[in-house]
Amino acid sequence: MGGFRLKDLLLIIDMQNVYMPGQPWECPSMPAALKQIRRLLDSPFCKKAYDVVFTRYIASEHPSGCWKQYNKNNSHINSNPFLNQIVPQLQPYLMKWPFYDKSTYSACSIPQIMEQLSFYRRVLISGVVAECCVLFTVEGLIDAGVQIFYLKDAVSGKSSASEQMACQFTAQFIPVHTKVLTVGSYLQELSSIFPDA
């Protein structure tokens, strides 16, 4: 085990139908990100080296400030159960791991997640939308003093340009707060710690 004292936490942000290709908030690379997320979920290192938590964005029933206008503009999406659901490919995993709703961009607004952070050495970032919910979560975790592993091929945005922007922003905080890497690189790191997995 060496110096491996604590697990990591894989945070899977808002992988909902509305972001799939052809849907209103399409993120074109989401199928590719989904493939990498499933690779992590099906890895022999899952549970041994990292735990998992899912989030979902759901419009607040009692919005305040600008969120009132946001909800009004997007009422056709907010009222569609299918668009708000986690994608079918990830549904089976929701039976195994915690799943929390949020009504803001940042997953740091979820108390249950923030209360758990001291039990993990790093948070692995994946999901959508790179320039929105993902980026706001990264900022909140940095403020909370959490070291972040930004899994760039497991994150999807509205365009490749916005994905690069979010990745570049996160990379500014290397090496103290963040590290940017691929899912393959992360799993390779784990293979040296758990050679028998």
Secondary structure, 3 states (H helix, E strand, C coil): CCCCCCCEEEEEECCEHHHCCCCCCCCCCHHHHHHHHHHHHCCCCECCCEEEEEEEECCCCCCCCHHHHHHHHCHHHHCCHHHHCECHHHHHHHHCCCEEEECCCCHHHCHHHHHHHHHCCEEEEEECCHHHHHHHHHHHHHHCCCCEEEEEEEECCCCHHHHHHHHHHHHCCCCCCEEEECHHHHHHHHHHHCCCC
